[in-house]
Amino acid sequence: MSNNNLINKINKVAKGIGNQRHLLSLRDGMASAMPLIIIGSVFMLISQFPFEPFTLWLQRVGLQSFFNKASDSTFGIIGLVVTFSIAYNLGNYYKINKFAAGLLSLASFILLTPTLATEYGGGFPFRYMGSSGLFVGIIVSLITTEIYRWFEYKNIMIKMPDSVPPSVSKAFSAIIPGFAIISLWIFVSIILFKLDIENIHSLVQSTLGRSLGLLSNTLPGIILVILIQCFFWMFGIHGAQVTGPIIEPLLLQASDMNRVAYLAGQELPNILTYEFLYNFVFTGGAGCLFALAILLFFRSKSEENKMLGKISFPPTCFQVPESILFGYPIIMNLKVVIPFVLAPVTTAIITYYAMDLGFVAKPIGAVIPWTTPPIIAGFLATGGQISGAIIQIITITINTLIYLPFFLRDDKIKLNAEIESQLDNAEEDFSNVDLNNFTF
């Protein structure tokens, strides 16, 4: 099999995965919750700002409790948001009543979630409305939307006369599939009750969550995720979009556990979180390309690399490395596959053990925007601990050394090619000179 055929097959498989409607809906559903997560993280960082006089002032004037509540109210509903959004996006792909699919998924999620009995009446725990409810929300939204799609495609729904406004007609058309969907989840609840399973969230977490947790709860699992992402990036496929639908709900759950523990003043339970992978490991984006951007900007001798360094360094500081990915290039370039893979794997190992041994503070659960520059991101992700910035300086230095021999070889080849091109042009210009026009 030729290399081109192999590459075409890999691209076909990767695009098939990347364009799968359920994975796309899951990805878009998770993305819809990110504004809430980032907003909640900002309020959390303000309330726990690493400057004691400021936090004492917040406590004294009573603002800290409100900022903490803002953090809880945003993080605390991401399960609901993701449940609705996944169904809405999948319904959009199917060209069905996406709003009805979202509402029915949300109602089904609430139906399956255990309630709390208090002196003020019944209620729902923030825990399952938030990140701990993600797995159930994902399952419920996908199944509910598929059932709704079947009813709509089979045209089993109430039809209203043409004179009825479209909004009213759409509302009535959802009654029959909605009744079937809610009845199904009632039946599931009854079965779980008969089996003495009171909490479907705990059931799913202990089965599906534990199995998938091998990817996010262990260092070998995270390294496997890094390798998969790098593999797809080398063929021009966005690696994070391939692994994101599977790994990101797990990482966000770990981040939220750290957030709750941090606000309660308890030991942070997790090292491997959303911030660990996207802020600490992938500095400068895929392949830790911030290190290569530094070399291009400061060490280039060839004009081609000098120009690329000037163009790529500013955006790569903000985690946007596409100019290097396509301009260096990284994609489809087997000459740089070793540092492209080795840099993030080395970074993950060093950072993990530095946190595990207590040399570096763990991420506090504040999800830092992915465009935050390295070093600043490490400082913020650890709650303003200088160790978070120092470990990023160390890993960026190591990554630069990893890329250095490959960069120097590439820069030398390009420089020699430019010199040869200049000599060829000079010879050509000299050969075109008409010596008869000169008199001696």
MOTATA-V785249 format. One record per residue. N is the residue number from 1. RES is the residue in one letter. D_CENTER is the distance of its C-alpha to the mean C-alpha in whole Angstrom. Layout:
n: <N | N>
res: <RES | RES>
d_center: <D_CENTER | D_CENTER>
This chain:
n: <1 | 2 | 3 | 4 | 5 | 6 | 7 | 8 | 9 | 10 | 11 | 12 | 13 | 14 | 15 | 16 | 17 | 18 | 19 | 20 | 21 | 22 | 23 | 24 | 25 | 26 | 27 | 28 | 29 | 30 | 31 | 32 | 33 | 34 | 35 | 36 | 37 | 38 | 39 | 40 | 41 | 42 | 43 | 44 | 45 | 46 | 47 | 48 | 49 | 50 | 51 | 52 | 53 | 54 | 55 | 56 | 57 | 58 | 59 | 60 | 61 | 62 | 63 | 64 | 65 | 66 | 67 | 68 | 69 | 70 | 71 | 72 | 73 | 74 | 75 | 76 | 77 | 78 | 79 | 80 | 81 | 82 | 83 | 84 | 85 | 86 | 87 | 88 | 89 | 90 | 91 | 92 | 93 | 94 | 95 | 96 | 97 | 98 | 99 | 100 | 101 | 102 | 103 | 104 | 105 | 106 | 107 | 108 | 109 | 110 | 111 | 112 | 113 | 114 | 115 | 116 | 117 | 118 | 119 | 120 | 121 | 122 | 123 | 124 | 125 | 126 | 127 | 128 | 129 | 130 | 131 | 132 | 133 | 134 | 135 | 136 | 137 | 138 | 139 | 140 | 141 | 142 | 143 | 144 | 145 | 146 | 147 | 148 | 149 | 150 | 151 | 152 | 153 | 154 | 155 | 156 | 157 | 158 | 159 | 160 | 161 | 162 | 163 | 164 | 165 | 166 | 167 | 168 | 169 | 170 | 171 | 172 | 173 | 174 | 175 | 176 | 177 | 178 | 179 | 180 | 181 | 182 | 183 | 184 | 185 | 186 | 187 | 188 | 189 | 190 | 191 | 192 | 193 | 194 | 195 | 196 | 197 | 198 | 199 | 200 | 201 | 202 | 203 | 204 | 205 | 206 | 207 | 208 | 209 | 210 | 211 | 212 | 213 | 214 | 215 | 216 | 217 | 218 | 219 | 220 | 221 | 222 | 223 | 224 | 225 | 226 | 227 | 228 | 229 | 230 | 231 | 232 | 233 | 234 | 235 | 236 | 237 | 238 | 239 | 240 | 241 | 242 | 243 | 244 | 245 | 246 | 247 | 248 | 249 | 250 | 251 | 252 | 253 | 254 | 255 | 256 | 257 | 258 | 259 | 260 | 261 | 262 | 263 | 264 | 265 | 266 | 267 | 268 | 269 | 270 | 271 | 272 | 273 | 274 | 275 | 276 | 277 | 278 | 279 | 280 | 281 | 282 | 283 | 284 | 285 | 286 | 287 | 288 | 289 | 290 | 291 | 292 | 293 | 294 | 295 | 296 | 297 | 298 | 299 | 300 | 301 | 302 | 303 | 304 | 305 | 306 | 307 | 308 | 309 | 310 | 311 | 312 | 313 | 314 | 315 | 316 | 317 | 318 | 319 | 320 | 321 | 322 | 323 | 324 | 325 | 326 | 327 | 328 | 329 | 330 | 331 | 332 | 333 | 334 | 335 | 336 | 337 | 338 | 339 | 340 | 341 | 342 | 343 | 344 | 345 | 346 | 347 | 348 | 349 | 350 | 351 | 352 | 353 | 354 | 355 | 356 | 357 | 358 | 359 | 360 | 361 | 362 | 363 | 364 | 365 | 366 | 367 | 368 | 369 | 370 | 371 | 372 | 373 | 374 | 375 | 376 | 377 | 378 | 379 | 380 | 381 | 382 | 383 | 384 | 385 | 386 | 387 | 388 | 389 | 390 | 391 | 392 | 393 | 394 | 395 | 396 | 397 | 398 | 399 | 400 | 401 | 402 | 403 | 404 | 405 | 406 | 407 | 408 | 409 | 410 | 411 | 412 | 413 | 414 | 415 | 416 | 417 | 418 | 419 | 420 | 421 | 422 | 423 | 424 | 425 | 426 | 427 | 428 | 429 | 430 | 431 | 432 | 433 | 434 | 435 | 436 | 437 | 438 | 439 | 440>
res: <M | S | N | N | N | L | I | N | K | I | N | K | V | A | K | G | I | G | N | Q | R | H | L | L | S | L | R | D | G | M | A | S | A | M | P | L | I | I | I | G | S | V | F | M | L | I | S | Q | F | P | F | E | P | F | T | L | W | L | Q | R | V | G | L | Q | S | F | F | N | K | A | S | D | S | T | F | G | I | I | G | L | V | V | T | F | S | I | A | Y | N | L | G | N | Y | Y | K | I | N | K | F | A | A | G | L | L | S | L | A | S | F | I | L | L | T | P | T | L | A | T | E | Y | G | G | G | F | P | F | R | Y | M | G | S | S | G | L | F | V | G | I | I | V | S | L | I | T | T | E | I | Y | R | W | F | E | Y | K | N | I | M | I | K | M | P | D | S | V | P | P | S | V | S | K | A | F | S | A | I | I | P | G | F | A | I | I | S | L | W | I | F | V | S | I | I | L | F | K | L | D | I | E | N | I | H | S | L | V | Q | S | T | L | G | R | S | L | G | L | L | S | N | T | L | P | G | I | I | L | V | I | L | I | Q | C | F | F | W | M | F | G | I | H | G | A | Q | V | T | G | P | I | I | E | P | L | L | L | Q | A | S | D | M | N | R | V | A | Y | L | A | G | Q | E | L | P | N | I | L | T | Y | E | F | L | Y | N | F | V | F | T | G | G | A | G | C | L | F | A | L | A | I | L | L | F | F | R | S | K | S | E | E | N | K | M | L | G | K | I | S | F | P | P | T | C | F | Q | V | P | E | S | I | L | F | G | Y | P | I | I | M | N | L | K | V | V | I | P | F | V | L | A | P | V | T | T | A | I | I | T | Y | Y | A | M | D | L | G | F | V | A | K | P | I | G | A | V | I | P | W | T | T | P | P | I | I | A | G | F | L | A | T | G | G | Q | I | S | G | A | I | I | Q | I | I | T | I | T | I | N | T | L | I | Y | L | P | F | F | L | R | D | D | K | I | K | L | N | A | E | I | E | S | Q | L | D | N | A | E | E | D | F | S | N | V | D | L | N | N | F | T | F>
d_center: <35 | 34 | 31 | 31 | 31 | 28 | 26 | 26 | 26 | 23 | 21 | 23 | 21 | 18 | 18 | 20 | 16 | 14 | 17 | 17 | 18 | 17 | 13 | 13 | 14 | 12 | 9 | 11 | 12 | 9 | 8 | 12 | 11 | 9 | 13 | 14 | 12 | 12 | 16 | 17 | 15 | 18 | 21 | 20 | 20 | 23 | 25 | 25 | 25 | 27 | 30 | 32 | 35 | 32 | 31 | 34 | 35 | 32 | 34 | 37 | 37 | 34 | 31 | 29 | 29 | 28 | 25 | 24 | 25 | 23 | 20 | 21 | 21 | 18 | 16 | 19 | 18 | 15 | 16 | 19 | 17 | 14 | 17 | 19 | 16 | 16 | 19 | 20 | 18 | 19 | 23 | 22 | 22 | 25 | 27 | 28 | 28 | 24 | 25 | 28 | 25 | 23 | 26 | 27 | 24 | 23 | 27 | 27 | 24 | 26 | 29 | 27 | 26 | 29 | 31 | 32 | 36 | 37 | 40 | 39 | 38 | 35 | 31 | 28 | 26 | 23 | 21 | 21 | 20 | 17 | 15 | 17 | 18 | 15 | 16 | 20 | 18 | 16 | 20 | 22 | 20 | 20 | 24 | 25 | 24 | 26 | 29 | 29 | 29 | 31 | 34 | 33 | 34 | 37 | 38 | 38 | 38 | 41 | 42 | 43 | 46 | 45 | 46 | 44 | 41 | 38 | 36 | 38 | 38 | 35 | 35 | 38 | 36 | 34 | 36 | 37 | 34 | 33 | 36 | 35 | 31 | 32 | 35 | 33 | 31 | 34 | 35 | 32 | 32 | 36 | 36 | 33 | 36 | 39 | 37 | 36 | 33 | 32 | 28 | 26 | 23 | 24 | 26 | 22 | 21 | 23 | 23 | 20 | 18 | 20 | 20 | 16 | 16 | 18 | 14 | 13 | 16 | 18 | 18 | 19 | 16 | 13 | 16 | 16 | 12 | 12 | 15 | 14 | 11 | 14 | 17 | 15 | 15 | 18 | 19 | 18 | 15 | 11 | 10 | 6 | 8 | 10 | 9 | 6 | 8 | 10 | 8 | 6 | 9 | 11 | 9 | 9 | 13 | 13 | 12 | 15 | 17 | 18 | 18 | 21 | 22 | 22 | 24 | 26 | 27 | 26 | 25 | 21 | 21 | 17 | 16 | 13 | 11 | 7 | 9 | 11 | 9 | 7 | 10 | 13 | 12 | 11 | 14 | 14 | 11 | 12 | 15 | 15 | 17 | 18 | 21 | 22 | 22 | 24 | 27 | 27 | 28 | 30 | 32 | 32 | 36 | 35 | 35 | 32 | 30 | 31 | 31 | 27 | 27 | 28 | 26 | 22 | 23 | 22 | 19 | 17 | 18 | 15 | 13 | 14 | 16 | 17 | 20 | 20 | 19 | 21 | 24 | 25 | 24 | 21 | 21 | 23 | 25 | 26 | 28 | 24 | 22 | 24 | 22 | 19 | 18 | 21 | 19 | 16 | 17 | 20 | 18 | 16 | 20 | 21 | 19 | 19 | 23 | 23 | 21 | 23 | 26 | 26 | 26 | 23 | 22 | 19 | 16 | 17 | 14 | 14 | 10 | 11 | 10 | 8 | 12 | 14 | 16 | 16 | 19 | 19 | 15 | 17 | 20 | 18 | 15 | 18 | 20 | 22 | 23 | 25 | 24 | 20 | 21 | 24 | 21 | 19 | 23 | 24 | 21 | 21 | 25 | 24 | 22 | 24 | 27 | 25 | 25 | 28 | 31 | 29 | 29 | 32 | 33 | 32 | 33 | 36 | 36 | 35 | 38 | 41 | 40 | 40 | 43 | 45 | 44 | 46 | 49 | 49 | 49 | 52 | 54 | 53 | 54 | 57 | 58 | 59 | 61 | 64 | 67 | 70 | 69 | 70 | 73 | 74>
